[in-house]
Every structure is written in structure tokens, then in C-alpha cells.
Amino acid sequence: MAGNITFTMIKPDAVESNNIGNITQMISDAGFKIKAMKLTQLTRNQAEEFYAVHNERPFYGELVEYMTSGPIVAAVLEKDNAVIEFRNLIGSTDPNEAEEGTIRKKYAESKGRNAVHGSDSDENAQIEANFHFSENDFV
């Protein structure tokens, strides 16, 4: 099923702003099928592990703090060319650069508090989905 799934998290700022429904509606309207979804709170260890790829970057500590600051919604989404299609839907990391009509243009507060995560490759989508769900949850 490579290429047909992607992983997303609705981040703490968007959850706190009560935008879970708005964002999931945009996801559904864009033709994605939600295969698995849960509201959860990342522990410090989980956030450090999930974002380990960034542990040498200057923003890593701030990212871990932010991602553990409140609940998130983790979800596995299905659609043809899911990773590319979802990245187009969410828009640029910086909401000031995001195209009109994208999730981040509508709901992100800033580059650091950008409402949603989206996998950047088919390989990472599978890894990230498996981090939050067992494969039986979304097959």
C-alpha cells in the first residue's frame, strides 16, 4: 500500500484552538479517508523519539516542548499519492508563505506553531504511522 497512506498530527495549538473538526473536515473534503485516528498526549520520550531526526537542529528542544504542551490528534490517512497530496493540502511550514485555502494558511499561528504535521515521504509515512498505531489499526 506504499504511496496510498500518509500520517498527520493535529498539533497542540490547533487542538487548543478547537480546530480538530475544521481540519478533519478539510482532510475529508480533499478526498482522504481516515484509516485510524486518536486523541493522545505525547510524553517527552515519545516526542524526542518521534523527532529524533531533528535532534541536532537548533529548534529541537523547543519542538519537543511544544509537542508535549497539550494533546494532539494522530491520524493515518489514505488516498492515491497520499504524501504529496497531503503536503499540498497543508501548505508551507510558514503560514505566511502558505497558499490560500491550505490548512496552515487557515489555522497555523506561526512557523513554529503550524497546526499540523505531515509525513515528508512514503517511507516516513509508514514509520510515523507505525509509531502511533499498530499496522492492524489501519490496514
Backbone as JSON, one array per atom type, in Angstrom:
{
  "sequence": "MAGNITFTMIKPDAVESNNIGNITQMISDAGFKIKAMKLTQLTRNQAEEFYAVHNERPFYGELVEYMTSGPIVAAVLEKDNAVIEFRNLIGSTDPNEAEEGTIRKKYAESKGRNAVHGSDSDENAQIEANFHFSENDFV",
  "N": [[0.82, -1.2, 0.0], [2.16, 1.13, -0.27], [2.56, 4.56, -0.88], [-0.08, 5.1, -0.75], [-0.84, 5.83, 1.78], [-0.58, 8.3, 4.38], [0.74, 10.08, 7.2], [-0.49, 12.11, 9.81], [-0.42, 14.67, 12.3], [-2.51, 16.57, 14.27], [-1.56, 19.4, 15.74], [-0.67, 20.64, 19.1], [-1.39, 23.45, 19.25], [-3.48, 23.77, 17.39], [-5.34, 21.95, 18.37], [-5.87, 23.09, 20.87], [-7.01, 25.46, 19.99], [-9.42, 24.59, 19.21], [-9.79, 23.43, 16.65], [-9.94, 20.86, 15.59], [-12.17, 19.61, 14.35], [-12.6, 21.34, 12.13], [-10.21, 20.99, 10.7], [-10.17, 18.2, 10.23], [-12.41, 18.08, 8.63], [-11.55, 19.49, 6.35], [-9.62, 17.69, 5.51], [-11.18, 15.43, 4.89], [-12.82, 16.57, 2.9], [-10.94, 16.91, 0.94], [-10.68, 14.46, -0.09], [-9.42, 12.44, 1.32], [-9.34, 9.39, 3.16], [-9.92, 8.63, 6.46], [-8.06, 6.39, 8.16], [-7.21, 5.6, 10.66], [-7.4, 7.1, 13.86], [-6.64, 9.09, 16.71], [-6.96, 10.83, 19.79], [-4.42, 12.0, 21.76], [-1.74, 12.35, 24.15], [1.51, 13.31, 23.84], [4.34, 11.96, 25.44], [7.36, 13.24, 26.88], [9.52, 11.54, 26.18], [8.39, 10.15, 24.0], [7.99, 12.27, 22.15], [10.65, 13.12, 21.81], [11.71, 10.82, 20.64], [10.11, 10.57, 18.31], [10.79, 12.89, 16.9], [13.5, 12.58, 16.58], [15.13, 12.69, 14.33], [15.6, 15.36, 14.04], [17.27, 16.07, 16.12], [19.75, 17.35, 16.21], [19.26, 19.85, 15.38], [18.76, 23.39, 15.85], [16.18, 24.04, 16.74], [15.14, 21.83, 18.04], [14.77, 21.28, 20.89], [12.81, 23.19, 21.57], [10.79, 22.32, 19.86], [10.17, 19.77, 20.93], [9.24, 20.55, 23.47], [6.98, 22.06, 22.71], [5.43, 20.09, 21.36], [4.72, 18.46, 23.44], [3.13, 20.0, 24.97], [0.4, 19.9, 25.06], [-2.62, 18.07, 24.16], [-2.61, 16.02, 21.16], [-3.83, 15.12, 17.9], [-3.46, 12.16, 16.35], [-3.25, 10.66, 13.16], [-3.86, 8.33, 10.51], [-3.98, 8.56, 7.1], [-5.61, 7.88, 3.99], [-5.18, 7.86, 0.49], [-4.72, 8.07, -3.04], [-1.36, 8.75, -3.95], [-0.79, 9.86, -1.43], [1.09, 11.18, 0.37], [2.19, 13.36, -1.1], [-0.18, 14.65, -1.94], [-1.26, 15.31, 0.58], [0.67, 17.02, 1.63], [0.43, 19.11, -0.13], [-2.12, 19.95, 0.6], [-1.74, 20.82, 3.26], [0.09, 22.93, 3.09], [2.78, 25.4, 3.13], [5.34, 25.3, 5.68], [5.63, 27.71, 7.02], [3.04, 29.75, 7.78], [2.66, 32.27, 6.65], [3.72, 32.03, 4.16], [2.23, 30.08, 3.06], [-0.13, 28.77, 0.7], [-3.32, 30.22, -0.14], [-6.25, 28.76, 1.24], [-5.07, 26.48, 2.22], [-4.43, 24.21, 4.98], [-2.55, 25.16, 6.87], [-2.44, 27.89, 6.21], [-4.96, 28.69, 6.99], [-5.15, 27.85, 9.72], [-2.71, 27.78, 11.17], [-0.57, 29.27, 13.61], [2.02, 30.26, 13.54], [5.34, 29.78, 12.13], [6.55, 28.0, 13.88], [4.42, 27.08, 15.38], [2.5, 25.44, 13.79], [0.08, 24.11, 13.29], [-0.38, 21.49, 11.96], [1.22, 18.32, 11.34], [2.77, 16.68, 8.62], [3.7, 13.76, 6.92], [6.83, 13.44, 5.16], [7.65, 11.69, 3.2], [6.96, 8.55, 1.54], [8.17, 6.43, 2.89], [8.69, 7.54, 5.46], [6.05, 8.07, 6.18], [5.01, 5.52, 6.66], [6.67, 4.69, 8.78], [6.06, 6.66, 10.72], [3.29, 6.29, 11.02], [3.3, 3.7, 12.07], [4.56, 4.25, 14.46], [2.63, 5.43, 16.03], [0.39, 3.82, 15.83], [-0.71, 0.38, 15.67], [-0.08, -1.74, 12.9], [-2.34, -3.16, 12.26], [-4.33, -1.44, 12.9], [-4.79, 0.2, 10.74], [-4.9, -1.15, 8.3]],
  "CA": [[0.0, 0.0, 0.0], [3.05, 2.29, -0.3], [2.07, 5.63, -1.72], [-1.51, 5.35, -0.51], [-1.1, 6.35, 3.13], [0.29, 9.3, 4.98], [0.5, 10.27, 8.63], [-0.59, 13.5, 10.24], [-0.78, 15.02, 13.68], [-3.03, 17.91, 14.53], [-0.64, 19.78, 16.82], [-1.31, 21.22, 20.28], [-2.0, 24.77, 19.05], [-4.75, 23.61, 16.67], [-6.26, 21.29, 19.3], [-6.25, 24.1, 21.87], [-7.86, 26.45, 19.32], [-10.68, 23.91, 18.87], [-9.86, 23.29, 15.2], [-9.89, 19.46, 15.17], [-13.25, 19.37, 13.4], [-12.35, 22.1, 10.9], [-9.09, 20.38, 9.97], [-10.58, 16.88, 9.72], [-13.34, 18.33, 7.53], [-10.74, 19.81, 5.17], [-8.98, 16.44, 5.09], [-12.23, 14.63, 4.23], [-13.24, 17.27, 1.68], [-9.87, 16.75, -0.06], [-10.73, 13.09, -0.61], [-8.7, 11.48, 2.16], [-10.1, 8.52, 4.04], [-9.23, 8.48, 7.75], [-7.94, 4.95, 8.43], [-7.03, 5.47, 12.1], [-7.28, 8.43, 14.46], [-6.78, 9.1, 18.16], [-6.54, 11.98, 20.58], [-3.44, 11.49, 22.71], [-0.76, 13.32, 24.66], [2.86, 12.78, 23.71], [5.27, 12.12, 26.55], [8.64, 13.81, 26.46], [10.28, 10.49, 25.5], [7.78, 9.9, 22.69], [8.28, 13.41, 21.27], [12.08, 13.06, 21.49], [11.92, 9.72, 19.7], [9.44, 10.87, 17.05], [11.52, 13.96, 16.23], [14.95, 12.31, 16.72], [15.79, 13.11, 13.09], [15.91, 16.79, 14.18], [17.9, 16.32, 17.42], [20.93, 18.23, 16.1], [18.8, 21.15, 14.88], [18.6, 24.35, 16.95], [14.79, 24.13, 17.21], [14.71, 20.54, 18.57], [14.27, 21.4, 22.27], [11.56, 23.95, 21.51], [9.82, 21.45, 19.21], [9.76, 18.75, 21.9], [8.41, 21.25, 24.47], [5.72, 22.4, 22.07], [4.64, 18.9, 21.04], [4.26, 17.84, 24.68], [2.45, 21.04, 25.74], [-1.03, 19.64, 25.08], [-3.0, 16.91, 23.36], [-2.51, 16.03, 19.7], [-4.62, 14.1, 17.22], [-2.65, 11.4, 15.4], [-4.13, 10.03, 12.18], [-3.37, 7.73, 9.27], [-4.88, 8.96, 6.01], [-5.43, 7.11, 2.76], [-5.56, 8.46, -0.79], [-3.65, 7.91, -4.02], [-0.31, 9.77, -3.79], [-1.19, 10.49, -0.16], [2.08, 12.09, 0.96], [2.24, 14.58, -1.92], [-1.49, 15.3, -1.87], [-1.47, 15.91, 1.89], [1.58, 18.15, 1.79], [-0.2, 20.22, -0.86], [-3.26, 20.41, 1.39], [-1.36, 21.53, 4.48], [0.78, 24.17, 2.74], [4.13, 25.69, 3.62], [5.57, 25.3, 7.13], [5.38, 29.09, 7.45], [1.7, 30.1, 7.29], [2.73, 33.49, 5.85], [4.1, 31.62, 2.81], [1.3, 29.03, 2.62], [-1.14, 29.19, -0.27], [-4.69, 30.38, 0.35], [-7.04, 27.54, 1.22], [-4.38, 25.36, 2.85], [-4.68, 24.08, 6.42], [-1.69, 26.06, 7.64], [-2.84, 29.28, 5.96], [-6.17, 28.94, 7.76], [-5.16, 27.52, 11.15], [-1.42, 27.87, 11.85], [-0.28, 30.53, 14.29], [3.37, 30.71, 13.17], [6.16, 28.7, 11.59], [6.78, 27.04, 14.95], [3.11, 26.57, 15.83], [1.95, 25.41, 12.44], [-1.21, 23.4, 13.27], [-0.37, 20.08, 11.57], [2.4, 17.63, 10.81], [2.5, 15.79, 7.5], [4.87, 12.98, 6.53], [7.53, 14.0, 4.0], [7.96, 10.64, 2.23], [6.2, 7.31, 1.75], [8.87, 5.66, 3.92], [8.42, 8.15, 6.77], [4.63, 7.92, 6.49], [4.85, 4.19, 7.26], [7.36, 4.7, 10.08], [5.31, 7.51, 11.64], [2.02, 5.62, 11.3], [3.6, 2.57, 12.96], [4.96, 4.8, 15.75], [1.43, 5.79, 16.79], [-0.66, 2.79, 15.69], [-0.25, -0.91, 15.16], [-0.47, -1.81, 11.49], [-3.71, -3.69, 12.19], [-5.27, -0.33, 13.09], [-5.04, 0.96, 9.52], [-4.8, -1.94, 7.05]],
  "C": [[0.86, 1.26, 0.0], [2.51, 3.32, -1.28], [0.62, 5.98, -1.46], [-1.83, 5.82, 0.89], [-0.13, 7.47, 3.47], [-0.11, 9.41, 6.45], [0.41, 11.76, 8.9], [-0.81, 13.57, 11.75], [-1.37, 16.42, 13.64], [-2.33, 18.33, 15.83], [-1.36, 20.51, 17.95], [-1.97, 22.58, 20.07], [-3.36, 24.65, 18.38], [-5.78, 22.88, 17.53], [-6.79, 22.3, 20.3], [-7.19, 25.15, 21.27], [-9.18, 25.86, 18.84], [-10.88, 23.75, 17.36], [-9.78, 21.84, 14.71], [-10.95, 19.2, 14.09], [-13.04, 20.08, 12.08], [-11.28, 21.43, 10.05], [-9.49, 19.01, 9.42], [-11.6, 17.04, 8.59], [-12.59, 18.67, 6.25], [-10.08, 18.56, 4.61], [-10.0, 15.57, 4.33], [-12.65, 15.26, 2.91], [-12.2, 17.12, 0.56], [-9.77, 15.3, -0.56], [-9.93, 12.07, 0.16], [-9.68, 10.66, 2.98], [-9.28, 8.38, 5.33], [-9.26, 7.01, 8.12], [-7.78, 4.66, 9.92], [-6.86, 6.88, 12.65], [-7.44, 8.3, 15.97], [-6.3, 10.43, 18.72], [-5.61, 11.44, 21.65], [-2.54, 12.63, 23.18], [0.61, 12.68, 24.54], [3.64, 12.99, 25.01], [6.55, 12.75, 26.01], [9.45, 12.77, 25.67], [9.71, 10.2, 24.11], [8.1, 11.03, 21.71], [9.75, 13.41, 20.87], [12.37, 11.97, 20.48], [11.32, 10.04, 18.33], [10.24, 11.89, 16.24], [13.04, 13.79, 16.31], [15.74, 12.76, 15.49], [16.24, 14.58, 13.18], [16.77, 17.09, 15.42], [19.16, 17.17, 17.37], [20.53, 19.65, 15.67], [18.55, 22.1, 16.06], [17.19, 24.42, 17.53], [14.31, 22.87, 17.91], [14.09, 20.63, 19.96], [12.93, 22.11, 22.32], [10.45, 23.1, 20.89], [9.28, 20.4, 20.18], [8.86, 19.38, 22.97], [7.02, 21.54, 23.92], [4.84, 21.17, 21.87], [4.16, 18.15, 22.29], [3.43, 18.82, 25.52], [0.94, 20.83, 25.84], [-1.35, 18.45, 24.22], [-2.79, 17.14, 21.87], [-3.51, 15.0, 19.16], [-3.71, 13.46, 16.19], [-3.6, 10.69, 14.44], [-3.36, 9.45, 11.01], [-4.43, 8.01, 8.21], [-4.58, 8.15, 4.76], [-5.97, 7.88, 1.56], [-4.44, 8.13, -1.77], [-2.67, 9.06, -3.86], [-0.5, 10.57, -2.51], [-0.2, 11.51, 0.37], [2.08, 13.42, 0.2], [0.93, 15.35, -1.81], [-1.7, 15.98, -0.51], [-0.55, 17.11, 2.1], [1.06, 19.36, 1.01], [-1.36, 20.81, -0.07], [-2.84, 21.22, 2.61], [-0.64, 22.84, 4.2], [2.14, 24.3, 3.4], [4.18, 25.69, 5.15], [5.27, 26.67, 7.73], [4.01, 29.52, 6.91], [1.68, 31.38, 6.46], [3.09, 33.19, 4.4], [3.14, 30.58, 2.23], [0.27, 29.6, 1.65], [-2.5, 29.32, 0.4], [-5.41, 29.04, 0.25], [-6.35, 26.33, 1.83], [-4.65, 25.36, 4.36], [-3.83, 25.07, 7.2], [-2.03, 27.53, 7.4], [-4.04, 29.64, 6.84], [-5.96, 28.84, 9.27], [-3.81, 27.62, 11.88], [-1.24, 29.25, 12.47], [1.04, 31.13, 13.82], [4.11, 29.53, 12.56], [6.4, 27.61, 12.62], [5.51, 26.39, 15.48], [2.22, 26.49, 14.59], [0.8, 24.42, 12.24], [-1.13, 21.9, 12.97], [1.02, 19.61, 11.15], [1.93, 16.8, 9.63], [3.78, 15.07, 7.12], [5.49, 13.55, 5.26], [7.92, 12.97, 2.95], [7.09, 9.43, 2.53], [6.83, 6.48, 2.87], [8.57, 6.22, 5.31], [6.95, 8.05, 7.16], [4.4, 6.57, 7.18], [5.48, 4.14, 8.65], [6.54, 5.48, 11.11], [3.96, 6.9, 11.99], [2.24, 4.47, 12.29], [4.04, 3.03, 14.34], [3.73, 5.01, 16.64], [0.34, 4.71, 16.8], [-0.02, 1.46, 15.34], [-0.77, -1.02, 13.73], [-1.88, -2.35, 11.33], [-4.75, -2.6, 12.35], [-5.63, 0.36, 11.78], [-4.88, 0.17, 8.23], [-6.17, -2.12, 6.42]]
}
